Amino acid sequence: NLIVVMGENKAELLNSYGLRAIGLPGNSFKRQWAKLFKKINTVYVALDPGRERQAEMIAGELKGHGVSSLACLLPCPIDEMITRYNGTIDELRLFLAQGKKV
């Protein structure tokens, strides 16, 4: 499994907690990148609040390349769920699993 987030810092934080994450450079996703995700079981697209449409578009691109993906609606930036609100990694995983299948 892999989590797509906004920015390298968020990805680094999640990776430091043992989660596999990548950060979108400049918060953009290029269509041709979708084929790079083919060998990943599930991709959780967890962008910041207000970016739900972008998350759904990315998840749709991934689905178009045969990748199981979910667009996750976050109540706050994903890094804050851990650092500010003391969420555990297990809680974060459960939350992401409730993402919207596109």
All heavy atoms as an XYZ file, in Angstrom:
792
protein
N       0.834     -1.195      0.000
C       0.000      0.000      0.000
C       0.869      1.245      0.000
O       1.991      1.226      0.487
C      -0.902      0.012      1.219
C      -1.875     -1.152      1.228
O      -2.148     -1.754      0.208
N      -2.389     -1.474      2.380
N       0.309      2.321     -0.525
C       1.039      3.581     -0.645
C       0.071      4.732     -0.409
O      -1.093      4.660     -0.808
C       1.656      3.693     -2.044
C       2.447      4.951     -2.346
C       3.778      4.931     -1.596
C       2.698      5.061     -3.837
N       0.558      5.783      0.226
C      -0.249      6.975      0.475
C       0.345      8.120     -0.336
O       1.543      8.391     -0.255
C      -0.249      7.351      1.970
C      -0.687      6.163      2.825
C      -1.151      8.556      2.223
C      -0.411      6.343      4.307
N      -0.496      8.803     -1.104
C      -0.080      9.984     -1.851
C      -0.555     11.197     -1.063
O      -1.742     11.307     -0.745
C      -0.690     10.003     -3.272
C      -0.342     11.291     -3.992
C      -0.220      8.794     -4.076
N       0.371     12.079     -0.710
C       0.058     13.267      0.083
C       0.589     14.509     -0.625
O       1.320     14.416     -1.600
C       0.661     13.173      1.512
C       0.034     12.028      2.283
C       2.161     13.021      1.469
N       0.241     15.661     -0.084
C       0.713     16.926     -0.633
C       2.035     17.300      0.025
O       2.081     17.551      1.220
C      -0.320     18.024     -0.394
C      -1.596     17.800     -1.151
S      -2.830     19.078     -0.840
C      -2.112     20.446     -1.707
N       3.094     17.311     -0.742
C       4.375     17.778     -0.238
C       5.277     16.699      0.324
O       4.837     15.703      0.881
N       6.554     16.939      0.156
C       7.586     15.992      0.587
C       7.669     15.855      2.108
O       7.940     14.776      2.621
C       8.951     16.447      0.050
C       8.999     16.605     -1.461
C       8.924     15.282     -2.203
O       9.453     14.278     -1.680
O       8.339     15.256     -3.292
N       7.451     16.937      2.845
C       7.562     16.881      4.305
C       6.542     15.923      4.918
O       6.864     15.182      5.844
C       7.424     18.270      4.923
C       8.594     19.170      4.593
O       9.670     18.698      4.243
N       8.381     20.467      4.677
N       5.315     15.948      4.408
C       4.290     15.046      4.918
C       4.665     13.604      4.617
O       4.496     12.716      5.450
C       2.932     15.393      4.319
C       2.400     16.697      4.845
C       1.119     17.094      4.170
C       0.772     18.489      4.678
N      -0.217     19.143      3.943
N       5.178     13.374      3.423
C       5.595     12.020      3.046
C       6.726     11.538      3.948
O       6.709     10.397      4.418
C       6.019     11.984      1.584
N       7.692     12.400      4.204
C       8.804     12.027      5.085
C       8.308     11.669      6.485
O       8.784     10.709      7.095
C       9.822     13.159      5.165
C      10.673     13.292      3.920
C      11.683     14.427      4.026
O      12.166     14.713      5.147
O      11.978     15.025      2.987
N       7.368     12.446      7.014
C       6.822     12.169      8.341
C       6.157     10.797      8.352
O       6.418      9.984      9.240
C       5.824     13.249      8.755
C       5.110     12.970     10.084
C       6.076     13.121     11.250
C       3.916     13.866     10.249
N       5.300     10.525      7.368
C       4.612      9.236      7.331
C       5.600      8.092      7.162
O       5.463      7.046      7.806
C       3.576      9.225      6.205
C       2.405     10.194      6.387
C       1.507     10.165      5.159
C       1.616      9.872      7.633
N       6.601      8.288      6.323
C       7.628      7.256      6.137
C       8.381      6.994      7.440
O       8.730      5.855      7.746
C       8.601      7.636      5.021
C       7.993      7.473      3.645
O       7.326      6.479      3.369
N       8.208      8.442      2.783
N       8.607      8.035      8.238
C       9.322      7.855      9.501
C       8.509      7.026     10.495
O       9.067      6.442     11.411
C       9.688      9.213     10.122
O       8.556      9.844     10.672
N       7.185      6.967     10.302
C       6.316      6.151     11.139
C       6.076      4.766     10.538
O       5.230      4.012     11.021
C       4.964      6.846     11.362
C       5.017      7.918     12.410
C       5.207      9.247     12.044
C       4.882      7.610     13.754
C       5.258     10.247     13.014
C       4.927      8.605     14.721
C       5.121      9.912     14.339
O       5.159     10.897     15.297
N       6.790      4.454      9.472
C       6.680      3.128      8.872
C       5.607      2.977      7.809
O       5.334      1.869      7.360
N       4.996      4.080      7.411
C       4.014      4.035      6.334
C       4.711      4.388      5.019
O       5.624      5.208      5.009
C       2.886      5.038      6.590
C       2.078      4.794      7.858
C       1.168      5.976      8.129
C       1.274      3.515      7.736
N       4.302      3.773      3.938
C       4.878      4.102      2.634
C       4.099      5.270      2.039
O       2.894      5.175      1.821
C       4.800      2.906      1.692
C       5.781      1.827      2.054
C       5.752      0.665      1.102
N       5.641      1.087     -0.279
C       5.266      0.289     -1.265
N       4.955     -0.948     -1.040
N       5.190      0.748     -2.495
N       4.784      6.378      1.808
C       4.122      7.574      1.299
C       5.025      8.307      0.320
O       6.245      8.242      0.420
C       3.749      8.502      2.451
N       4.377      8.989     -0.624
C       5.097      9.891     -1.515
C       4.374     11.230     -1.504
O       3.164     11.288     -1.347
C       5.215      9.366     -2.963
C       3.845      9.187     -3.597
C       6.007      8.080     -3.015
C       3.887      9.022     -5.090
N       5.142     12.294     -1.644
C       4.579     13.639     -1.666
C       4.573     14.182     -3.078
O       5.541     14.013     -3.807
N       3.481     14.796     -3.439
C       3.399     15.410     -4.758
C       4.296     16.634     -4.811
O       4.147     17.537     -3.986
C       1.962     15.833     -5.073
C       0.931     14.722     -5.204
C      -0.431     15.328     -5.503
C       1.327     13.740     -6.285
N       5.220     16.679     -5.746
C       6.065     17.869     -5.874
C       5.229     19.026     -6.418
O       4.578     18.895     -7.453
C       7.146     17.430     -6.857
C       6.521     16.330     -7.646
C       5.527     15.667     -6.736
N       5.226     20.112     -5.699
C       4.449     21.268     -6.137
C       2.959     20.995     -6.171
O       2.213     21.677     -6.846
N       2.524     19.966     -5.442
C       1.107     19.590     -5.358
C       0.481     19.270     -6.699
O      -0.709     19.464     -6.899
C       0.308     20.685     -4.643
C       0.840     20.941     -3.258
O       1.251     20.015     -2.581
N       0.853     22.179     -2.842
N       1.275     18.778     -7.645
C       0.735     18.415     -8.948
C       0.998     16.948     -9.245
O       1.957     16.359     -8.748
C       1.359     19.288    -10.035
O       2.753     19.036    -10.102
N       0.117     16.349    -10.028
C       0.235     14.949    -10.423
C       0.137     14.892    -11.940
O      -0.827     15.383    -12.516
C      -0.897     14.132     -9.793
C      -0.800     12.653    -10.045
C      -0.018     11.859     -9.235
C      -1.490     12.068    -11.087
C       0.072     10.490     -9.456
C      -1.409     10.705    -11.320
C      -0.615      9.914    -10.499
N       1.118     14.323    -12.569
C       1.125     14.217    -14.026
C       0.515     12.880    -14.427
O       0.830     11.848    -13.858
C       2.541     14.345    -14.557
C       3.157     15.693    -14.200
C       4.378     15.965    -15.030
C       5.063     17.245    -14.678
N       4.297     18.389    -14.384
N      -0.380     12.904    -15.401
C      -1.107     11.702    -15.837
C      -0.185     10.532    -16.125
O      -0.491      9.397    -15.795
C      -1.929     12.001    -17.081
C      -3.003     13.001    -16.847
C      -3.764     13.230    -18.112
N      -5.163     12.981    -17.795
C      -6.120     13.035    -18.654
N      -5.862     13.277    -19.913
N      -7.347     12.808    -18.283
N       0.946     10.802    -16.748
C       1.847      9.717    -17.141
C       2.456      8.993    -15.944
O       2.980      7.899    -16.080
C       2.927     10.195    -18.119
C       3.772     11.342    -17.649
C       3.223     12.712    -18.028
O       2.025     12.938    -18.001
N       4.100     13.647    -18.368
N       2.383      9.590    -14.750
C       2.915      8.945    -13.559
C       2.065      7.755    -13.124
O       2.548      6.872    -12.425
C       3.003      9.922    -12.394
C       3.981     11.040    -12.587
C       4.925     11.163    -13.561
C       4.108     12.188    -11.774
N       5.629     12.324    -13.408
C       5.148     12.984    -12.310
C       3.442     12.635    -10.647
C       5.542     14.185    -11.752
C       3.833     13.846    -10.092
C       4.873     14.607    -10.638
N       0.785      7.733    -13.502
C      -0.135      6.695    -13.038
C       0.390      5.300    -13.349
O       0.247      4.382    -12.540
C      -1.514      6.899    -13.645
N       1.039      5.126    -14.486
C       1.528      3.791    -14.855
C       2.644      3.307    -13.920
O       2.900      2.121    -13.827
C       1.996      3.773    -16.306
C       3.142      4.697    -16.599
C       3.458      4.717    -18.082
C       4.476      5.799    -18.367
N       4.628      6.059    -19.767
N       3.287      4.222    -13.190
C       4.347      3.847    -12.254
C       3.805      3.136    -11.012
O       4.559      2.534    -10.265
C       5.139      5.087    -11.824
C       5.808      5.878    -12.948
C       6.400      7.170    -12.400
C       6.872      5.041    -13.643
N       2.493      3.198    -10.790
C       1.874      2.649     -9.588
C       1.295      1.249     -9.807
O       0.699      0.687     -8.905
C       0.750      3.579     -9.113
C       1.235      4.908     -8.609
C       1.574      5.921     -9.494
C       1.343      5.153     -7.259
C       2.020      7.151     -9.036
C       1.789      6.379     -6.785
C       2.128      7.381     -7.676
N       1.456      0.665    -10.974
C       0.796     -0.596    -11.318
C       1.078     -1.744    -10.363
O       0.240     -2.599    -10.165
C       1.155     -1.014    -12.741
C       0.406     -0.240    -13.779
C       0.611     -0.829    -15.143
C      -0.276     -0.089    -16.131
N      -0.353     -0.745    -17.396
N       2.238     -1.803     -9.765
C       2.592     -2.939     -8.909
C       2.192     -2.742     -7.447
O       2.493     -3.569     -6.611
C       4.091     -3.215     -9.005
C       4.492     -3.688    -10.379
C       5.927     -4.069    -10.437
C       6.246     -4.532    -11.852
N       7.599     -5.037    -11.970
N       1.487     -1.663     -7.139
C       1.083     -1.371     -5.760
C      -0.354     -1.840     -5.564
O      -1.221     -1.561     -6.385
C       1.231      0.135     -5.462
C       2.695      0.540     -5.636
C       0.724      0.458     -4.071
C       2.943      2.005     -5.611
N      -0.599     -2.560     -4.472
C      -1.931     -3.116     -4.215
C      -3.001     -2.036     -4.115
O      -3.993     -2.075     -4.813
C      -1.928     -3.950     -2.931
C      -1.150     -5.222     -3.092
O      -0.964     -5.723     -4.197
N      -0.686     -5.770     -1.994
N      -2.805     -1.095     -3.212
C      -3.791     -0.029     -3.002
C      -3.072      1.292     -2.799
O      -2.097      1.361     -2.062
C      -4.658     -0.319     -1.751
O      -5.277     -1.596     -1.895
C      -5.739      0.739     -1.582
N      -3.583      2.318     -3.460
C      -3.039      3.665     -3.295
C      -4.121      4.519     -2.639
O      -5.242      4.603     -3.130
C      -2.616      4.284     -4.646
C      -2.155      5.721     -4.441
C      -1.526      3.456     -5.307
N      -3.762      5.125     -1.513
C      -4.649      6.048     -0.811
C      -4.231      7.458     -1.198
O      -3.096      7.853     -0.948
C      -4.532      5.876      0.702
C      -4.875      4.491      1.168
C      -3.879      3.551      1.417
C      -6.197      4.114      1.345
C      -4.192      2.274      1.837
C      -6.522      2.826      1.771
C      -5.512      1.914      2.011
O      -5.823      0.649      2.413
N      -5.134      8.205     -1.814
C      -4.830      9.583     -2.204
C      -5.395     10.469     -1.100
O      -6.605     10.666     -0.998
C      -5.432      9.930     -3.582
C      -5.004     11.332     -3.999
C      -5.001      8.902     -4.635
N      -4.512     10.952     -0.240
C      -4.907     11.685      0.967
C      -4.348     13.105      0.917
O      -3.362     13.421      1.569
C      -4.423     10.939      2.210
N      -4.996     13.937      0.123
C      -4.561     15.330     -0.011
C      -5.200     16.171      1.086
O      -6.100     15.713      1.794
C      -4.933     15.860     -1.389
C      -4.415     15.037     -2.581
C      -4.767     15.728     -3.887
C      -2.931     14.780     -2.496
N      -4.754     17.382      1.224
C      -5.267     18.275      2.269
C      -6.749     18.599      2.048
O      -7.258     18.492      0.931
C      -4.468     19.576      2.279
C      -3.066     19.388      2.835
O      -2.746     18.298      3.336
O      -2.278     20.350      2.763
N      -7.436     19.030      3.124
C      -8.835     19.449      2.987
C      -8.969     20.519      1.901
O      -8.094     21.359      1.724
C      -9.168     20.036      4.365
C      -8.232     19.335      5.294
C      -6.965     19.145      4.502
N     -10.051     20.444      1.165
C     -10.273     21.375      0.064
C      -9.722     20.870     -1.261
O      -9.945     21.478     -2.300
N      -9.026     19.763     -1.242
C      -8.433     19.189     -2.460
C      -9.097     17.852     -2.826
O      -8.492     17.010     -3.472
C      -6.934     18.961     -2.264
C      -6.127     20.212     -2.012
C      -6.038     21.026     -3.298
N      -5.172     22.164     -3.118
C      -4.115     22.404     -3.865
N      -3.805     21.605     -4.851
N      -3.380     23.473     -3.647
N     -10.351     17.672     -2.402
C     -11.044     16.416     -2.636
C     -11.199     16.110     -4.122
O     -11.015     14.975     -4.554
C     -12.416     16.418     -1.958
C     -12.349     16.399     -0.442
C     -12.118     17.775      0.186
O     -12.263     18.815     -0.506
O     -11.763     17.806      1.379
N     -11.534     17.117     -4.912
C     -11.702     16.897     -6.365
C     -10.384     16.457     -6.994
O     -10.363     15.577     -7.843
C     -12.262     18.144     -7.047
C     -13.724     18.377     -6.687
C     -14.374     19.496     -7.469
N     -14.309     19.410     -8.907
C     -15.132     18.676     -9.671
N     -16.054     17.950     -9.108
N     -15.022     18.681    -10.984
N      -9.295     17.070     -6.577
C      -7.986     16.685     -7.095
C      -7.668     15.242     -6.688
O      -7.155     14.466     -7.493
C      -6.900     17.636     -6.595
C      -5.529     17.340     -7.172
C      -4.437     18.251     -6.636
O      -4.644     19.027     -5.715
N      -3.262     18.153     -7.218
N      -7.984     14.871     -5.453
C      -7.745     13.507     -4.983
C      -8.559     12.511     -5.806
O      -8.057     11.456     -6.197
C      -8.090     13.383     -3.496
N      -9.806     12.847     -6.084
C     -10.649     11.969     -6.892
C     -10.117     11.849     -8.317
O     -10.159     10.767     -8.907
C     -12.088     12.473     -6.899
C     -12.788     12.270     -5.572
C     -14.200     12.828     -5.552
O     -14.691     13.321     -6.591
O     -14.823     12.765     -4.478
N      -9.618     12.932     -8.870
C      -9.058     12.891    -10.224
C      -7.817     11.995    -10.266
O      -7.649     11.194    -11.184
C      -8.731     14.304    -10.710
C      -9.971     15.121    -11.020
S      -9.675     16.875    -11.410
C      -8.294     16.846    -12.493
N      -6.957     12.113     -9.270
C      -5.749     11.274     -9.216
C      -6.142      9.808     -9.056
O      -5.622      8.933     -9.754
C      -4.809     11.731     -8.093
C      -4.227     13.121     -8.417
C      -3.694     10.714     -7.868
C      -3.481     13.767     -7.267
N      -7.076      9.537     -8.136
C      -7.536      8.159     -7.936
C      -8.141      7.610     -9.223
O      -7.941      6.443     -9.574
C      -8.534      8.096     -6.789
N      -8.853      8.450     -9.962
C      -9.431      8.037    -11.242
C      -8.363      7.707    -12.277
O      -8.486      6.735    -13.034
N      -7.317      8.508    -12.313
C      -6.195      8.238    -13.232
C      -5.554      6.897    -12.899
O      -5.232      6.112    -13.789
C      -5.132      9.338    -13.135
C      -5.513     10.636    -13.778
C      -5.561     10.560    -15.298
O      -4.826      9.759    -15.902
O      -6.357     11.306    -15.869
N      -5.371      6.651    -11.611
C      -4.769      5.389    -11.179
C      -5.669      4.218    -11.543
O      -5.202      3.195    -12.045
C      -4.496      5.417     -9.678
C      -3.439      6.439     -9.224
C      -3.435      6.571     -7.714
C      -2.067      6.063     -9.740
N      -6.966      4.364    -11.324
C      -7.919      3.305    -11.663
C      -7.865      3.008    -13.161
O      -7.935      1.855    -13.574
C      -9.330      3.709    -11.258
C     -10.362      2.650    -11.558
C     -11.746      3.087    -11.170
C     -12.749      2.001    -11.525
N     -14.116      2.417    -11.272
N      -7.721      4.049    -13.952
C      -7.620      3.874    -15.397
C      -6.413      3.058    -15.820
O      -6.374      2.509    -16.913
N      -5.433      2.951    -14.941
C      -4.238      2.143    -15.203
C      -4.266      0.836    -14.409
O      -3.241      0.196    -14.212
C      -2.974      2.944    -14.868
C      -2.628      3.936    -15.924
N      -3.218      5.174    -15.990
C      -1.789      3.846    -16.983
C      -2.729      5.836    -17.032
N      -1.872      5.050    -17.646
N      -5.456      0.475    -13.901
C      -5.616     -0.796    -13.214
C      -5.144     -0.821    -11.772
O      -4.950     -1.891    -11.201
N      -4.986      0.340    -11.165
C      -4.509      0.412     -9.782
C      -5.698      0.660     -8.851
O      -6.474      1.586     -9.070
C      -3.481      1.561     -9.611
C      -3.032      1.684     -8.172
C      -2.307      1.356    -10.544
N      -5.843     -0.173     -7.831
C      -6.885      0.030     -6.836
C      -6.536      1.283     -6.036
O      -5.435      1.399     -5.493
C      -6.956     -1.179     -5.905
O      -7.871     -0.948     -4.864
N      -7.444      2.243     -5.991
C      -7.136      3.493     -5.305
C      -8.363      4.042     -4.601
O      -9.486      3.793     -5.008
C      -6.589      4.517     -6.294
O      -7.516      4.734     -7.330
N      -8.107      4.787     -3.536
C      -9.166      5.431     -2.781
C      -8.825      6.899     -2.582
O      -7.683      7.237     -2.272
C      -9.322      4.775     -1.404
C      -9.812      3.337     -1.426
C      -8.718      2.429     -0.922
C     -11.038      3.198     -0.573
N      -9.814      7.761     -2.751
C      -9.659      9.183     -2.470
C     -10.143      9.404     -1.046
O     -11.276      9.081     -0.708
C     -10.474     10.013     -3.450
N      -9.280      9.916     -0.189
C      -9.587     10.058      1.231
C      -9.936     11.504      1.570
O      -9.213     12.425      1.212
C      -8.395      9.595      2.060
S      -7.938      7.889      1.704
N     -11.049     11.678      2.253
C     -11.493     12.999      2.700
C     -10.922     13.230      4.093
O     -11.287     12.539      5.040
C     -13.020     13.046      2.729
C     -13.664     14.299      3.277
C     -13.301     15.501      2.413
C     -15.172     14.138      3.320
N     -10.008     14.164      4.202
C      -9.339     14.415      5.479
C      -9.959     15.614      6.200
O     -10.267     16.623      5.579
C      -7.853     14.696      5.259
C      -7.038     13.593      4.593
C      -5.590     14.050      4.426
C      -7.086     12.311      5.393
N     -10.109     15.516      7.527
C     -10.632     16.645      8.298
C      -9.578     17.722      8.533
O      -9.899     18.855      8.858
C     -11.045     16.005      9.625
C     -10.141     14.822      9.754
C      -9.893     14.326      8.355
N      -8.305     17.348      8.383
C      -7.180     18.270      8.546
C      -6.016     17.657      7.769
O      -6.098     16.502      7.357
C      -6.827     18.464     10.025
S      -6.223     16.973     10.839
N      -4.928     18.383      7.555
C      -3.777     17.793      6.874
C      -3.325     16.516      7.588
O      -3.364     16.429      8.819
C      -2.712     18.884      6.940
C      -3.499     20.153      6.990
C      -4.703     19.812      7.844
N      -2.915     15.538      6.811
C      -2.598     14.214      7.349
C      -1.495     14.243      8.404
O      -1.545     13.486      9.371
C      -2.282     13.226      6.210
C      -2.395     11.786      6.707
C      -0.936     13.528      5.573
C      -2.452     10.767      5.595
N      -0.535     15.133      8.263
C       0.530     15.200      9.264
C      -0.004     15.696     10.606
O       0.430     15.256     11.662
C       1.704     16.047      8.784
C       1.304     17.443      8.339
O       0.133     17.657      7.945
O       2.167     18.332      8.366
N      -0.991     16.589     10.566
C      -1.579     17.099     11.809
C      -2.383     16.027     12.535
O      -2.512     16.069     13.759
C      -2.474     18.304     11.526
C      -1.704     19.550     11.168
C      -2.603     20.759     10.985
O      -3.792     20.710     11.384
O      -2.116     21.757     10.433
N      -2.925     15.066     11.791
C      -3.677     13.987     12.438
C      -2.776     13.243     13.420
O      -3.240     12.779     14.457
C      -4.243     13.030     11.387
C      -5.329     13.666     10.538
S      -5.926     12.585      9.229
C      -7.025     11.544     10.160
N      -1.494     13.166     13.095
C      -0.541     12.470     13.959
C       0.081     13.426     14.974
O       0.057     13.177     16.174
C       0.569     11.815     13.114
C      -0.032     10.748     12.198
C       1.655     11.220     13.994
C       0.922     10.244     11.143
N       0.629     14.533     14.490
C       1.414     15.406     15.363
C       0.568     16.298     16.272
O       0.907     16.498     17.431
C       2.358     16.300     14.540
O       1.594     17.103     13.636
C       3.353     15.464     13.764
N      -0.506     16.847     15.748
C      -1.301     17.794     16.531
C      -2.424     17.118     17.319
O      -2.748     17.522     18.428
C      -1.885     18.845     15.595
C      -2.604     19.957     16.295
C      -2.986     21.034     15.325
N      -3.589     22.147     16.015
C      -4.116     23.181     15.426
N      -4.105     23.265     14.109
N      -4.643     24.145     16.114
N      -3.024     16.086     16.701
C      -4.186     15.448     17.324
C      -3.879     14.067     17.889
O      -4.780     13.332     18.270
C      -5.345     15.390     16.331
C      -5.799     16.768     15.935
C      -5.497     17.292     14.683
C      -6.497     17.570     16.828
C      -5.894     18.567     14.325
C      -6.898     18.849     16.484
C      -6.597     19.341     15.235
O      -6.988     20.596     14.890
N      -2.596     13.712     17.934
C      -2.128     12.478     18.567
C      -2.774     11.204     18.039
O      -2.983     10.251     18.786
C      -2.309     12.547     20.093
C      -1.540     13.686     20.694
O      -0.395     13.922     20.321
N      -2.159     14.409     21.604
N      -3.093     11.184     16.747
C      -3.622      9.972     16.148
C      -2.539      8.908     16.051
O      -1.371      9.215     15.835
N      -2.933      7.671     16.232
C      -1.977      6.579     16.107
C      -1.914      6.127     14.648
O      -2.808      6.430     13.853
C      -2.374      5.381     16.989
O      -3.582      4.803     16.466
C      -2.558      5.793     18.437
N      -0.897      5.380     14.328
C      -0.746      4.875     12.965
C      -1.894      3.920     12.636
O      -2.434      3.947     11.533
C       0.626      4.196     12.790
C       1.742      5.225     12.987
C       0.738      3.526     11.430
C       1.639      6.463     12.118
N      -2.301      3.088     13.582
C      -3.425      2.183     13.346
C      -4.709      2.952     13.090
O      -5.500      2.590     12.213
C      -3.613      1.226     14.529
C      -2.507      0.182     14.600
O      -1.885     -0.111     13.551
O      -2.265     -0.341     15.699
N      -4.933      4.031     13.833
C      -6.120      4.857     13.611
C      -6.068      5.505     12.228
O      -7.087      5.578     11.526
C      -6.227      5.942     14.684
C      -6.585      5.405     16.058
C      -6.439      6.434     17.160
O      -5.668      7.416     17.006
O      -7.095      6.243     18.192
N      -4.890      5.945     11.835
C      -4.732      6.553     10.529
C      -5.022      5.536      9.419
O      -5.719      5.846      8.451
C      -3.325      7.128     10.368
C      -3.034      7.860      9.072
C      -3.966      9.046      8.892
C      -1.594      8.319      9.030
N      -4.525      4.322      9.580
C      -4.786      3.266      8.588
C      -6.280      2.984      8.467
O      -6.805      2.849      7.368
C      -4.053      1.988      8.978
C      -2.588      2.026      8.676
C      -1.972      0.652      8.919
N      -0.566      0.685      8.619
C       0.393      0.424      9.493
N       0.093      0.074     10.728
N       1.654      0.473      9.135
N      -6.969      2.893      9.601
C      -8.417      2.655      9.585
C      -9.151      3.798      8.896
O     -10.096      3.582      8.139
C      -8.952      2.466     11.006
C      -8.589      1.156     11.690
C      -9.002      1.186     13.163
C      -9.228     -0.024     10.990
N      -8.715      5.013      9.174
C      -9.336      6.186      8.557
C      -9.156      6.155      7.041
O     -10.095      6.371      6.286
C      -8.737      7.466      9.148
C      -9.425      8.700      8.675
C     -10.578      9.149      9.290
C      -8.926      9.416      7.597
C     -11.226     10.287      8.844
C      -9.571     10.551      7.143
C     -10.728     10.988      7.770
N      -7.940      5.870      6.579
C      -7.665      5.836      5.147
C      -8.465      4.739      4.447
O      -8.916      4.920      3.315
C      -6.173      5.644      4.893
C      -5.278      6.812      5.318
C      -3.803      6.430      5.148
C      -5.595      8.085      4.546
N      -8.660      3.616      5.123
C      -9.412      2.497      4.531
C     -10.864      2.865      4.253
O     -11.533      2.198      3.466
C      -9.334      1.284      5.449
N     -11.342      3.944      4.866
C     -12.722      4.390      4.637
C     -12.814      5.340      3.438
O     -13.866      5.908      3.185
C     -13.248      5.093      5.881
C     -13.350      4.185      7.077
C     -13.766      4.963      8.319
O     -14.569      5.884      8.245
N     -13.203      4.585      9.446
N     -11.720      5.504      2.721
C     -11.705      6.402      1.568
C     -12.718      6.010      0.509
O     -13.209      4.876      0.479
N     -13.022      6.948     -0.342
C     -14.014      6.758     -1.401
C     -13.368      6.051     -2.582
O     -12.387      6.529     -3.155
C     -14.537      8.131     -1.840
C     -15.511      8.096     -2.968
C     -15.932      9.513     -3.321
C     -16.854      9.536     -4.509
N     -17.200     10.905     -4.875
N     -13.922      4.887     -2.935
C     -13.432      4.183     -4.115
C     -13.916      4.919     -5.340
O     -15.080      5.301     -5.434
C     -13.936      2.747     -4.119
C     -12.817      1.785     -4.288
C     -13.316      0.385     -4.316
C     -12.246     -0.492     -4.072
N     -11.385     -1.220     -4.455
N     -13.030      5.152     -6.274
C     -13.402      5.903     -7.485
C     -13.624      4.941     -8.627
O     -12.987      3.935     -8.751
C     -12.288      6.914     -7.818
C     -12.586      7.646     -9.093
C     -12.140      7.903     -6.689
